[in-house]
Amino acid sequence: MADPCIYLTRPLPEPAARLLREARIELRSWHRHDAPVPRDVLLREVVDAEGVVCVITEKMDAEVIDRMNRGRVVAHVGVGYDNIDVAAATRKGIFVTNTPGVLTETTADMGWALLMAVARRVVEGDKFTRSGHWKTWEFMAFTGQDVHGATLGIVGMGRIGYAIAQRATGFGMAVVYTNRNRLAEERERAVNACHMPLDELLARSDFVVISAALTPETRHLIGQRELALMKRTAVLVNIARGPIVDQRALYRALVDNTIWAAGLDVYDQEPVPADEPLLKLDNVVLPPHLGSASMTTRLKMATTAAENCLAGARGEIPPNAVNPEAQERR
Amino acid sequence: MATPRIYVTRLLPGPGQELLRRAQVEVRSWDREDVPVPRDVLLREVVDADGIVCCLTEKMDAEVFDRMTRCRVVSQIAVGFDNIDVAAATRKGILVTNTPGVLTETTADMGWALLMAAARRVVEGDKFTRSGQWKTWEIMGFTGQDVHGATLGIVGMGRIGQTVARRAMGFDMPVLYSDVRRAPESQERALGARHVPLDDLLREADFVVITAALTPETRHLIAERELGLMKPTAILVNIARGPIVDQRALYRALVDKKIWGAGIDVFEVEPVAADEPLLKLDNVVVPPHLASASVATRLKMVTLAVDSCLAALRGDVPSNTVNREALDRS
């Protein structure tokens, strides 16, 4: 039997690359680190690949999946996989894998980095110092919101939400959360978190952090009505997926001072178009989707995806299959 | 007895003015919020004041103290008071008060905000998103350092240092500290902090946070040799006083990648000169001395300073007096 073929939609860093080079496979790859593979190349390359390693920029829809004549696995470098049509993959008996676990802590760190940068106006302050306009000390200049002692509201208490709650321990904060399922009592107690309906959470929290998955139910979960329930001094942080927040409504709420500020790592459309009005506001902090962007974690994610792809391409059930039921269609 | 006269070196925010209006005192004040009082005005105004409320932009040196004919108290609106010649005040029997306690938590928050912003490249990322140059997702794009699980080193384990240490609890971080005095064992245990010599701390820590007071012993405590001991992946955060770090040596260390990044809230000269080379670097975060800059805390500081000044004029010795020995001279 011929060696299975794996196609990478983006070159992988070491040591993930080595793992694949040294495996008994035929390896093909898109060659650019800094540009996604064009659609027509993708459609051509997947045709005879057993496994595909892809990243968030590839729309792995039914058209792509249907081309995979020999496909066994689509290994996504990331935890969210809303770019992949999992139902289409399952129908063809193709496993879809993600990289859960490895990025939980790093993403929770990012939630906190954003929360604190927004609360204490770090980006504005840095820009001011660099501008050369700093002439004196002022009592109320660049004054922000206290983090310690404030109420933290977590929307979506999965792995990442829970890790965010844990980080509040040393800050003397009250933690409230909303989630479809309430946590077991001892898990709640361990992070001092109190379950409540979304509306109540929004009304009570000084910091609202979104860490829910994007589903039809969570799309525009935070719209104009929800933003209006928040305190005028409150900060909204989104490290989950852009469409969970109605971005137009958020822009209005920030301009009208319905809420105090926001930190967004994710957007309706990514990359963000240059004419997005949010980019003009001072009371937002806007990294380019860096939730999992620590060196250590991104390398782990690449390695995990490579391992999943190798297992799947060899005909095994990959460790992080999100659709194990694909097995029944083979 | 004549009504006591208070001179305020800066236009106070509303609540501070209100407090003075209600007291049985005559108040004069510099009338600008955004510009410090000129030296000649200060020298004239202090002459017949019984109490002075000042901030760290005023150099309260021997010359200023020698002009005072009736002064009993100088109330500084800050916790640090290296702008005040305390020995000169003591010689004249003048009490000096500061605002400890009220800004501890807010300052520790800022230490963390800087630590996390530097670790996760929040300022750089925000700038990139706004530039319109974000074209795709990259596996290693803007990757930073993990905070969770890293080793935190605290230089100066006073009130603020302890409060910075406490915030590490939820991040699963080992904590090292260096201080001339070792903390009581119970406190070390509560914070999970281990006392080590400075050189060991610099070698082992992933994040070094400076929270020491500026004294002759701590001036340039962190210079070329010390920076050379740090890990190439380490981040230096200074929320104490600029001169504790040799700023030229820090610049070189950042350019030569001896250390990975820095978050600097304080500078050798403040305001920072527009041609300061640090301001050109991407691997630093440089807010304009905002450690205590939350709305709530700045108002508390103003209120405490005014209260201390009024109390001293009534003949009380405020608990936040930094030179009780002045009483022996009055």
Boltz contact constraints between the chains, C-beta under 6 A:
constraints:
  - contact:
      token1: [A, 13]
      token2: [B, 140]
      max_distance: 6.0
  - contact:
      token1: [A, 33]
      token2: [B, 138]
      max_distance: 6.0
  - contact:
      token1: [A, 34]
      token2: [B, 138]
      max_distance: 6.0
  - contact:
      token1: [A, 35]
      token2: [B, 136]
      max_distance: 6.0
  - contact:
      token1: [A, 36]
      token2: [B, 136]
      max_distance: 6.0
  - contact:
      token1: [A, 55]
      token2: [B, 137]
      max_distance: 6.0
  - contact:
      token1: [A, 56]
      token2: [B, 137]
      max_distance: 6.0
  - contact:
      token1: [A, 57]
      token2: [B, 136]
      max_distance: 6.0
  - contact:
      token1: [A, 57]
      token2: [B, 137]
      max_distance: 6.0
  - contact:
      token1: [A, 105]
      token2: [B, 148]
      max_distance: 6.0
  - contact:
      token1: [A, 106]
      token2: [B, 146]
      max_distance: 6.0
  - contact:
      token1: [A, 109]
      token2: [B, 147]
      max_distance: 6.0
  - contact:
      token1: [A, 109]
      token2: [B, 148]
      max_distance: 6.0
  - contact:
      token1: [A, 110]
      token2: [B, 120]
      max_distance: 6.0
  - contact:
      token1: [A, 112]
      token2: [B, 116]
      max_distance: 6.0
  - contact:
      token1: [A, 113]
      token2: [B, 116]
      max_distance: 6.0
  - contact:
      token1: [A, 113]
      token2: [B, 120]
      max_distance: 6.0
  - contact:
      token1: [A, 113]
      token2: [B, 122]
      max_distance: 6.0
  - contact:
      token1: [A, 116]
      token2: [B, 112]
      max_distance: 6.0
  - contact:
      token1: [A, 116]
      token2: [B, 113]
      max_distance: 6.0
  - contact:
      token1: [A, 116]
      token2: [B, 116]
      max_distance: 6.0
  - contact:
      token1: [A, 117]
      token2: [B, 113]
      max_distance: 6.0
  - contact:
      token1: [A, 117]
      token2: [B, 117]
      max_distance: 6.0
  - contact:
      token1: [A, 117]
      token2: [B, 122]
      max_distance: 6.0
  - contact:
      token1: [A, 120]
      token2: [B, 110]
      max_distance: 6.0
  - contact:
      token1: [A, 120]
      token2: [B, 113]
      max_distance: 6.0
  - contact:
      token1: [A, 122]
      token2: [B, 113]
      max_distance: 6.0
  - contact:
      token1: [A, 122]
      token2: [B, 117]
      max_distance: 6.0
  - contact:
      token1: [A, 122]
      token2: [B, 287]
      max_distance: 6.0
  - contact:
      token1: [A, 123]
      token2: [B, 123]
      max_distance: 6.0
  - contact:
      token1: [A, 123]
      token2: [B, 126]
      max_distance: 6.0
  - contact:
      token1: [A, 125]
      token2: [B, 287]
      max_distance: 6.0
  - contact:
      token1: [A, 125]
      token2: [B, 288]
      max_distance: 6.0
  - contact:
      token1: [A, 125]
      token2: [B, 290]
      max_distance: 6.0
  - contact:
      token1: [A, 126]
      token2: [B, 123]
      max_distance: 6.0
  - contact:
      token1: [A, 126]
      token2: [B, 285]
      max_distance: 6.0
  - contact:
      token1: [A, 126]
      token2: [B, 286]
      max_distance: 6.0
  - contact:
      token1: [A, 126]
      token2: [B, 287]
      max_distance: 6.0
  - contact:
      token1: [A, 128]
      token2: [B, 288]
      max_distance: 6.0
  - contact:
      token1: [A, 129]
      token2: [B, 272]
      max_distance: 6.0
  - contact:
      token1: [A, 129]
      token2: [B, 286]
      max_distance: 6.0
  - contact:
      token1: [A, 129]
      token2: [B, 288]
      max_distance: 6.0
  - contact:
      token1: [A, 130]
      token2: [B, 279]
      max_distance: 6.0
  - contact:
      token1: [A, 132]
      token2: [B, 274]
      max_distance: 6.0
  - contact:
      token1: [A, 134]
      token2: [B, 271]
      max_distance: 6.0
  - contact:
      token1: [A, 134]
      token2: [B, 288]
      max_distance: 6.0
  - contact:
      token1: [A, 135]
      token2: [B, 271]
      max_distance: 6.0
  - contact:
      token1: [A, 136]
      token2: [B, 35]
      max_distance: 6.0
  - contact:
      token1: [A, 136]
      token2: [B, 36]
      max_distance: 6.0
  - contact:
      token1: [A, 136]
      token2: [B, 57]
      max_distance: 6.0
  - contact:
      token1: [A, 137]
      token2: [B, 57]
      max_distance: 6.0
  - contact:
      token1: [A, 138]
      token2: [B, 34]
      max_distance: 6.0
  - contact:
      token1: [A, 139]
      token2: [B, 13]
      max_distance: 6.0
  - contact:
      token1: [A, 139]
      token2: [B, 298]
      max_distance: 6.0
  - contact:
      token1: [A, 140]
      token2: [B, 13]
      max_distance: 6.0
  - contact:
      token1: [A, 142]
      token2: [B, 290]
      max_distance: 6.0
  - contact:
      token1: [A, 142]
      token2: [B, 293]
      max_distance: 6.0
  - contact:
      token1: [A, 143]
      token2: [B, 293]
      max_distance: 6.0
  - contact:
      token1: [A, 143]
      token2: [B, 294]
      max_distance: 6.0
  - contact:
      token1: [A, 143]
      token2: [B, 295]
      max_distance: 6.0
  - contact:
      token1: [A, 143]
      token2: [B, 298]
      max_distance: 6.0
  - contact:
      token1: [A, 144]
      token2: [B, 294]
      max_distance: 6.0
  - contact:
      token1: [A, 146]
      token2: [B, 106]
      max_distance: 6.0
  - contact:
      token1: [A, 146]
      token2: [B, 294]
      max_distance: 6.0
  - contact:
      token1: [A, 146]
      token2: [B, 296]
      max_distance: 6.0
  - contact:
      token1: [A, 147]
      token2: [B, 109]
      max_distance: 6.0
  - contact:
      token1: [A, 148]
      token2: [B, 105]
      max_distance: 6.0
  - contact:
      token1: [A, 148]
      token2: [B, 109]
      max_distance: 6.0
  - contact:
      token1: [A, 166]
      token2: [B, 170]
      max_distance: 6.0
  - contact:
      token1: [A, 167]
      token2: [B, 170]
      max_distance: 6.0
  - contact:
      token1: [A, 167]
      token2: [B, 171]
      max_distance: 6.0
  - contact:
      token1: [A, 169]
      token2: [B, 169]
      max_distance: 6.0
  - contact:
      token1: [A, 169]
      token2: [B, 170]
      max_distance: 6.0
  - contact:
      token1: [A, 170]
      token2: [B, 166]
      max_distance: 6.0
  - contact:
      token1: [A, 170]
      token2: [B, 167]
      max_distance: 6.0
  - contact:
      token1: [A, 170]
      token2: [B, 169]
      max_distance: 6.0
  - contact:
      token1: [A, 170]
      token2: [B, 170]
      max_distance: 6.0
  - contact:
      token1: [A, 171]
      token2: [B, 167]
      max_distance: 6.0
  - contact:
      token1: [A, 271]
      token2: [B, 134]
      max_distance: 6.0
  - contact:
      token1: [A, 271]
      token2: [B, 135]
      max_distance: 6.0
  - contact:
      token1: [A, 272]
      token2: [B, 129]
      max_distance: 6.0
  - contact:
      token1: [A, 274]
      token2: [B, 132]
      max_distance: 6.0
  - contact:
      token1: [A, 279]
      token2: [B, 130]
      max_distance: 6.0
  - contact:
      token1: [A, 285]
      token2: [B, 126]
      max_distance: 6.0
  - contact:
      token1: [A, 286]
      token2: [B, 126]
      max_distance: 6.0
  - contact:
      token1: [A, 286]
      token2: [B, 129]
      max_distance: 6.0
  - contact:
      token1: [A, 287]
      token2: [B, 122]
      max_distance: 6.0
  - contact:
      token1: [A, 287]
      token2: [B, 125]
      max_distance: 6.0
  - contact:
      token1: [A, 287]
      token2: [B, 126]
      max_distance: 6.0
  - contact:
      token1: [A, 288]
      token2: [B, 125]
      max_distance: 6.0
  - contact:
      token1: [A, 288]
      token2: [B, 128]
      max_distance: 6.0
  - contact:
      token1: [A, 288]
      token2: [B, 129]
      max_distance: 6.0
  - contact:
      token1: [A, 288]
      token2: [B, 134]
      max_distance: 6.0
  - contact:
      token1: [A, 290]
      token2: [B, 125]
      max_distance: 6.0
  - contact:
      token1: [A, 290]
      token2: [B, 142]
      max_distance: 6.0
  - contact:
      token1: [A, 293]
      token2: [B, 142]
      max_distance: 6.0
  - contact:
      token1: [A, 293]
      token2: [B, 143]
      max_distance: 6.0
  - contact:
      token1: [A, 294]
      token2: [B, 143]
      max_distance: 6.0
  - contact:
      token1: [A, 294]
      token2: [B, 144]
      max_distance: 6.0
  - contact:
      token1: [A, 294]
      token2: [B, 146]
      max_distance: 6.0
  - contact:
      token1: [A, 295]
      token2: [B, 143]
      max_distance: 6.0
  - contact:
      token1: [A, 296]
      token2: [B, 146]
      max_distance: 6.0
  - contact:
      token1: [A, 298]
      token2: [B, 139]
      max_distance: 6.0
  - contact:
      token1: [A, 298]
      token2: [B, 140]
      max_distance: 6.0
  - contact:
      token1: [A, 298]
      token2: [B, 143]
      max_distance: 6.0
